[in-house]
Amino acid sequence: MLYELGNHRIELPGQAPKSTPDDRLLLWQDGELVSPDDDWVQRRSDWSSDALVDEEFIGLLDGHAYYTAQLNGAQDFPRLGLRDIGLRSETAFMLAARARGLLDWRRQHRFCGQCGQPTQAMTGESAMVCEPCQLRFYPRVSPCVIVLITRGPEVLLAQGTRHRSANWYSTLAGFVETGESLEQAVHREIREEVGVEVTNLRYQGSQTWPFPHQLMLGFWADYAGGDIRPEPGEIADARWFHLDELPEFPPSFSIAGYMIDSYRRFWASA
């Protein structure tokens, strides 16, 4: 769900270009982006190679090569969280999400899960390989459905137990199980989380969500019946809200906020 895609040229070739001092770097420390000048991107020429650990090629943005790495040592720099990046730029959020995913994958696949031997990075693609087993390990992507349930000028929003302190309501979401289609996952998750039935699913778009490695696939769905029954331990509250009286909800850089805003515009123009 990159709405800025028309403003940029983004390429993800498997083969990294030859390194230059003009390369852009996304540097991480304790799960956040290092930002000494309140900027989310650094120049390679400003950092020594000794300062970088687990370097990975991200891709090309407008012809410039972007890399990511962990910062070596316990230096104390200002930092930015991933959500801070999302509020600045969707393109920056996409690159930071890819960078975070690549580093997490590299850290979590240093050894083969089948035989326990060390893995090696492959040339030409993002993959770790176990030479004895010839198994390849690729960066993990976990598909999730995220759904805005609509009933005319009303939407059903919920507050998760883990996010109650933020005091906002959002759309419903859940992981796609092995063997499920996206549509099956929508019906199951909605039934489990709030006890209602839906119909007329309309795909709205997708967004990478690196907390830690989700791919969110968004839908609008019409309410078909049933009383709201929040899932104990998962949903603190769920209710219908009129589009003119919406509660606090996620920012528009997130697919949840985007779908709510889009439906509000759609209904206003109907």
C-alpha positions as a Markdown table, in Angstrom:
| # | Residue | x | y | z |
|---|---|---|---|---|
| 1 | Met | 0.0 | 0.0 | 0.0 |
| 2 | Leu | 2.6 | 2.5 | -1.1 |
| 3 | Tyr | 0.6 | 5.6 | -2.1 |
| 4 | Glu | 3.8 | 7.5 | -2.8 |
| 5 | Leu | 4.9 | 4.9 | -5.3 |
| 6 | Gly | 4.2 | 7.2 | -8.3 |
| 7 | Asn | 6.6 | 9.7 | -6.8 |
| 8 | His | 9.6 | 7.4 | -6.7 |
| 9 | Arg | 11.3 | 4.6 | -8.5 |
| 10 | Ile | 11.9 | 1.6 | -6.2 |
| 11 | Glu | 13.8 | -1.5 | -7.3 |
| 12 | Leu | 14.6 | -4.6 | -5.3 |
| 13 | Pro | 17.3 | -6.4 | -7.3 |
| 14 | Gly | 18.8 | -9.4 | -5.6 |
| 15 | Gln | 22.4 | -8.5 | -6.5 |
| 16 | Ala | 23.8 | -5.5 | -4.6 |
| 17 | Pro | 25.7 | -2.9 | -6.7 |
| 18 | Lys | 29.3 | -2.1 | -6.0 |
| 19 | Ser | 29.6 | -0.1 | -2.7 |
| 20 | Thr | 30.3 | 3.6 | -3.0 |
| 21 | Pro | 30.7 | 6.4 | -0.4 |
| 22 | Asp | 27.4 | 7.8 | -1.6 |
| 23 | Asp | 25.4 | 4.7 | -0.5 |
| 24 | Arg | 22.5 | 5.4 | 1.9 |
| 25 | Leu | 22.4 | 3.5 | 5.2 |
| 26 | Leu | 19.6 | 2.7 | 7.6 |
| 27 | Leu | 21.5 | 2.0 | 10.9 |
| 28 | Trp | 19.8 | 0.2 | 13.8 |
| 29 | Gln | 20.5 | 0.2 | 17.5 |
| 30 | Asp | 18.2 | -1.6 | 20.0 |
| 31 | Gly | 15.4 | -2.0 | 17.3 |
| 32 | Glu | 15.4 | 1.7 | 16.4 |
| 33 | Leu | 16.9 | 3.8 | 13.6 |
| 34 | Val | 20.0 | 5.7 | 14.5 |
| 35 | Ser | 19.3 | 9.4 | 13.8 |
| 36 | Pro | 22.1 | 11.7 | 14.9 |
| 37 | Asp | 20.8 | 14.6 | 12.7 |
| 38 | Asp | 17.1 | 13.8 | 13.1 |
| 39 | Asp | 17.3 | 12.0 | 9.8 |
| 40 | Trp | 16.2 | 8.4 | 9.1 |
| 41 | Val | 18.9 | 7.8 | 6.5 |
| 42 | Gln | 22.7 | 8.2 | 6.7 |
| 43 | Arg | 25.6 | 8.3 | 4.2 |
| 44 | Arg | 28.2 | 5.6 | 4.1 |
| 45 | Ser | 31.0 | 8.2 | 3.9 |
| 46 | Asp | 30.1 | 9.3 | 7.4 |
| 47 | Trp | 30.6 | 5.9 | 9.0 |
| 48 | Ser | 33.6 | 3.5 | 9.2 |
| 49 | Ser | 33.1 | -0.1 | 8.2 |
| 50 | Asp | 34.1 | -1.2 | 11.7 |
| 51 | Ala | 30.9 | 0.5 | 13.0 |
| 52 | Leu | 28.6 | -1.7 | 10.9 |
| 53 | Val | 27.5 | -5.3 | 11.7 |
| 54 | Asp | 25.3 | -7.7 | 9.6 |
| 55 | Glu | 25.1 | -5.4 | 6.6 |
| 56 | Glu | 22.3 | -6.1 | 4.0 |
| 57 | Phe | 21.4 | -4.6 | 0.7 |
| 58 | Ile | 17.8 | -3.2 | 0.8 |
| 59 | Gly | 17.3 | -2.0 | -2.8 |
| 60 | Leu | 17.4 | 1.1 | -5.0 |
| 61 | Leu | 15.4 | 4.2 | -4.4 |
| 62 | Asp | 15.5 | 6.7 | -7.3 |
| 63 | Gly | 18.8 | 5.2 | -8.4 |
| 64 | His | 20.5 | 5.3 | -5.0 |
| 65 | Ala | 21.6 | 2.2 | -3.3 |
| 66 | Tyr | 20.2 | 1.7 | 0.2 |
| 67 | Tyr | 21.8 | -0.7 | 2.8 |
| 68 | Thr | 21.0 | -1.6 | 6.3 |
| 69 | Ala | 23.2 | -2.7 | 9.3 |
| 70 | Gln | 23.3 | -2.9 | 13.0 |
| 71 | Leu | 25.5 | -0.3 | 14.7 |
| 72 | Asn | 28.4 | -1.9 | 16.4 |
| 73 | Gly | 29.0 | -0.9 | 20.0 |
| 74 | Ala | 27.0 | 0.9 | 22.7 |
| 75 | Gln | 27.2 | 4.4 | 21.3 |
| 76 | Asp | 24.5 | 6.8 | 22.4 |
| 77 | Phe | 22.8 | 8.4 | 19.4 |
| 78 | Pro | 19.3 | 9.9 | 19.0 |
| 79 | Arg | 17.0 | 7.3 | 17.5 |
| 80 | Leu | 13.7 | 7.0 | 15.7 |
| 81 | Gly | 11.1 | 4.2 | 16.1 |
| 82 | Leu | 9.4 | 2.6 | 13.1 |
| 83 | Arg | 6.1 | 4.4 | 13.8 |
| 84 | Asp | 8.0 | 7.7 | 13.9 |
| 85 | Ile | 9.2 | 6.9 | 10.4 |
| 86 | Gly | 5.7 | 6.1 | 9.2 |
| 87 | Leu | 4.5 | 9.5 | 10.2 |
| 88 | Arg | 7.2 | 11.1 | 8.1 |
| 89 | Ser | 7.0 | 9.2 | 4.9 |
| 90 | Glu | 5.4 | 6.1 | 3.5 |
| 91 | Thr | 8.4 | 5.4 | 1.3 |
| 92 | Ala | 10.7 | 5.7 | 4.3 |
| 93 | Phe | 8.4 | 3.4 | 6.2 |
| 94 | Met | 8.5 | 0.8 | 3.4 |
| 95 | Leu | 12.3 | 0.8 | 3.3 |
| 96 | Ala | 12.7 | 0.8 | 7.0 |
| 97 | Ala | 10.3 | -2.2 | 7.2 |
| 98 | Arg | 12.3 | -4.1 | 4.6 |
| 99 | Ala | 15.5 | -3.2 | 6.4 |
| 100 | Arg | 14.2 | -4.4 | 9.8 |
| 101 | Gly | 12.9 | -7.6 | 8.2 |
| 102 | Leu | 16.2 | -8.4 | 6.6 |
| 103 | Leu | 18.2 | -7.9 | 9.8 |
| 104 | Asp | 15.7 | -10.0 | 11.9 |
| 105 | Trp | 15.9 | -12.7 | 9.3 |
| 106 | Arg | 19.7 | -12.7 | 9.2 |
| 107 | Arg | 19.8 | -12.9 | 13.0 |
| 108 | Gln | 17.3 | -15.7 | 13.3 |
| 109 | His | 18.7 | -17.9 | 10.6 |
| 110 | Arg | 22.4 | -18.2 | 11.4 |
| 111 | Phe | 22.0 | -22.0 | 11.8 |
| 112 | Cys | 20.0 | -24.6 | 9.9 |
| 113 | Gly | 16.8 | -25.6 | 11.6 |
| 114 | Gln | 17.2 | -29.2 | 10.2 |
| 115 | Cys | 20.8 | -30.1 | 10.9 |
| 116 | Gly | 22.1 | -27.3 | 13.1 |
| 117 | Gln | 25.0 | -26.4 | 10.9 |
| 118 | Pro | 25.9 | -22.7 | 10.2 |
| 119 | Thr | 24.2 | -21.1 | 7.2 |
| 120 | Gln | 25.8 | -19.0 | 4.5 |
| 121 | Ala | 24.5 | -16.0 | 2.7 |
| 122 | Met | 23.8 | -16.6 | -1.0 |
| 123 | Thr | 25.0 | -14.4 | -3.7 |
| 124 | Gly | 22.4 | -12.8 | -5.9 |
| 125 | Glu | 19.3 | -13.2 | -3.7 |
| 126 | Ser | 18.2 | -12.6 | -0.2 |
| 127 | Ala | 18.6 | -16.2 | 1.1 |
| 128 | Met | 20.7 | -18.1 | 3.7 |
| 129 | Val | 21.7 | -21.6 | 2.6 |
| 130 | Cys | 22.7 | -24.7 | 4.6 |
| 131 | Glu | 25.3 | -26.4 | 2.4 |
| 132 | Pro | 25.0 | -29.9 | 3.9 |
| 133 | Cys | 21.2 | -29.9 | 3.6 |
| 134 | Gln | 20.9 | -27.5 | 0.6 |
| 135 | Leu | 18.0 | -25.9 | 2.4 |
| 136 | Arg | 17.4 | -22.2 | 1.7 |
| 137 | Phe | 15.9 | -19.8 | 4.3 |
| 138 | Tyr | 14.3 | -16.7 | 3.0 |
| 139 | Pro | 13.1 | -13.6 | 4.9 |
| 140 | Arg | 9.8 | -14.4 | 6.6 |
| 141 | Val | 6.6 | -12.7 | 5.6 |
| 142 | Ser | 3.4 | -13.5 | 7.7 |
| 143 | Pro | 0.2 | -12.7 | 5.8 |
| 144 | Cys | -2.6 | -11.1 | 7.9 |
| 145 | Val | -6.1 | -9.9 | 7.0 |
| 146 | Ile | -7.4 | -6.6 | 8.3 |
| 147 | Val | -11.0 | -5.8 | 8.0 |
| 148 | Leu | -13.3 | -2.7 | 8.3 |
| 149 | Ile | -16.8 | -3.9 | 8.9 |
| 150 | Thr | -19.4 | -1.5 | 7.6 |
| 151 | Arg | -23.2 | -1.0 | 8.1 |
| 152 | Gly | -24.2 | 2.0 | 6.0 |
| 153 | Pro | -22.9 | 5.1 | 7.7 |
| 154 | Glu | -21.6 | 3.0 | 10.7 |
| 155 | Val | -18.4 | 1.0 | 11.1 |
| 156 | Leu | -17.6 | -1.6 | 13.7 |
| 157 | Leu | -14.3 | -0.8 | 15.5 |
| 158 | Ala | -12.6 | -2.6 | 18.4 |
| 159 | Gln | -10.1 | -1.9 | 21.1 |
| 160 | Gly | -7.6 | -4.7 | 21.7 |
| 161 | Thr | -6.7 | -5.5 | 25.3 |
| 162 | Arg | -3.0 | -4.9 | 24.5 |
| 163 | His | -3.6 | -1.5 | 23.1 |
| 164 | Arg | -6.1 | -0.1 | 25.5 |
| 165 | Ser | -3.7 | 2.4 | 26.9 |
| 166 | Ala | -3.5 | 4.2 | 23.5 |
| 167 | Asn | -7.3 | 4.8 | 23.9 |
| 168 | Trp | -8.0 | 4.3 | 20.2 |
| 169 | Tyr | -10.3 | 1.9 | 18.3 |
| 170 | Ser | -9.3 | 0.2 | 15.1 |
| 171 | Thr | -10.2 | -2.4 | 12.5 |
| 172 | Leu | -10.1 | -6.1 | 13.2 |
| 173 | Ala | -7.1 | -8.2 | 12.1 |
| 174 | Gly | -5.6 | -11.6 | 12.4 |
| 175 | Phe | -3.0 | -14.0 | 10.9 |
| 176 | Val | -3.9 | -16.2 | 8.0 |
| 177 | Glu | -3.7 | -19.9 | 9.1 |
| 178 | Thr | -1.9 | -22.6 | 7.0 |
| 179 | Gly | -4.3 | -23.9 | 4.4 |
| 180 | Glu | -6.7 | -20.9 | 4.6 |
| 181 | Ser | -7.6 | -18.5 | 1.8 |
| 182 | Leu | -7.8 | -14.8 | 2.6 |
| 183 | Glu | -11.5 | -14.9 | 2.5 |
| 184 | Gln | -11.8 | -17.8 | 4.9 |
| 185 | Ala | -9.4 | -16.0 | 7.3 |
| 186 | Val | -11.6 | -12.9 | 7.2 |
| 187 | His | -14.8 | -14.8 | 8.1 |
| 188 | Arg | -13.0 | -16.8 | 10.8 |
| 189 | Glu | -11.2 | -13.9 | 12.5 |
| 190 | Ile | -14.4 | -11.7 | 12.5 |
| 191 | Arg | -16.4 | -14.5 | 14.0 |
| 192 | Glu | -13.8 | -15.3 | 16.6 |
| 193 | Glu | -13.1 | -11.7 | 17.7 |
| 194 | Val | -16.5 | -10.1 | 17.7 |
| 195 | Gly | -19.0 | -12.9 | 16.9 |
| 196 | Val | -20.6 | -11.3 | 13.8 |
| 197 | Glu | -21.0 | -12.5 | 10.2 |
| 198 | Val | -19.9 | -10.5 | 7.2 |
| 199 | Thr | -20.5 | -10.5 | 3.4 |
| 200 | Asn | -19.5 | -8.7 | 0.3 |
| 201 | Leu | -15.7 | -8.5 | 0.8 |
| 202 | Arg | -13.9 | -5.8 | -1.2 |
| 203 | Tyr | -10.1 | -5.8 | -1.3 |
| 204 | Gln | -8.7 | -2.4 | -0.5 |
| 205 | Gly | -4.9 | -2.8 | -0.6 |
| 206 | Ser | -1.9 | -4.1 | 1.4 |
| 207 | Gln | 0.8 | -2.7 | 3.6 |
| 208 | Thr | 4.0 | -4.2 | 5.1 |
| 209 | Trp | 3.8 | -4.0 | 8.9 |
| 210 | Pro | 7.1 | -4.8 | 10.5 |
| 211 | Phe | 6.0 | -5.7 | 14.0 |
| 212 | Pro | 7.7 | -8.0 | 13.4 |
| 213 | His | 7.1 | -9.2 | 9.8 |
| 214 | Gln | 3.4 | -9.0 | 8.8 |
| 215 | Leu | 1.9 | -8.2 | 5.4 |
| 216 | Met | -1.5 | -6.7 | 6.0 |
| 217 | Leu | -4.1 | -7.4 | 3.4 |
| 218 | Gly | -7.0 | -5.0 | 3.8 |
| 219 | Phe | -10.8 | -5.5 | 3.1 |
| 220 | Trp | -14.1 | -3.7 | 3.6 |
| 221 | Ala | -16.8 | -6.1 | 4.5 |
| 222 | Asp | -20.6 | -5.5 | 5.0 |
| 223 | Tyr | -22.2 | -6.6 | 8.2 |
| 224 | Ala | -24.5 | -9.6 | 7.6 |
| 225 | Gly | -25.8 | -10.4 | 11.1 |
| 226 | Gly | -25.1 | -11.3 | 14.7 |
| 227 | Asp | -24.6 | -9.5 | 18.0 |
| 228 | Ile | -21.2 | -8.2 | 19.0 |
| 229 | Arg | -19.5 | -10.5 | 21.5 |
| 230 | Pro | -15.9 | -9.4 | 22.1 |
| 231 | Glu | -13.4 | -12.3 | 22.5 |
| 232 | Pro | -12.3 | -12.5 | 26.1 |
| 233 | Gly | -8.6 | -11.7 | 26.6 |
| 234 | Glu | -8.3 | -10.4 | 23.1 |
| 235 | Ile | -10.9 | -7.6 | 22.6 |
| 236 | Ala | -11.5 | -5.1 | 25.4 |
| 237 | Asp | -14.4 | -3.4 | 23.7 |
| 238 | Ala | -16.1 | -3.4 | 20.3 |
| 239 | Arg | -19.0 | -1.3 | 19.1 |
| 240 | Trp | -20.6 | 0.5 | 16.1 |
| 241 | Phe | -19.6 | 4.1 | 15.5 |
| 242 | His | -21.3 | 6.6 | 13.2 |
| 243 | Leu | -18.9 | 8.1 | 10.6 |
| 244 | Asp | -19.7 | 11.5 | 12.1 |
| 245 | Glu | -18.7 | 10.5 | 15.6 |
| 246 | Leu | -15.6 | 8.3 | 15.2 |
| 247 | Pro | -13.3 | 7.7 | 18.2 |
| 248 | Glu | -9.6 | 8.1 | 18.1 |
| 249 | Phe | -8.2 | 5.7 | 15.5 |
| 250 | Pro | -4.8 | 4.8 | 14.0 |
| 251 | Pro | -3.0 | 7.4 | 11.9 |
| 252 | Ser | -3.6 | 7.4 | 8.1 |
| 253 | Phe | -0.1 | 6.0 | 7.3 |
| 254 | Ser | -1.4 | 2.7 | 8.6 |
| 255 | Ile | -3.7 | 0.6 | 6.5 |
| 256 | Ala | -6.3 | 0.6 | 9.3 |
| 257 | Gly | -6.4 | 4.4 | 9.4 |
| 258 | Tyr | -6.4 | 4.6 | 5.6 |
| 259 | Met | -9.4 | 2.2 | 5.3 |
| 260 | Ile | -11.4 | 4.2 | 7.8 |
| 261 | Asp | -10.6 | 7.5 | 6.1 |
| 262 | Ser | -11.4 | 6.0 | 2.7 |
| 263 | Tyr | -14.8 | 4.7 | 3.8 |
| 264 | Arg | -15.6 | 8.0 | 5.4 |
| 265 | Arg | -14.9 | 9.7 | 2.1 |
| 266 | Phe | -16.7 | 7.1 | 0.1 |
| 267 | Trp | -19.9 | 7.4 | 2.2 |
| 268 | Ala | -19.8 | 11.2 | 2.1 |
| 269 | Ser | -19.7 | 11.1 | -1.8 |
| 270 | Ala | -22.4 | 8.4 | -2.1 |
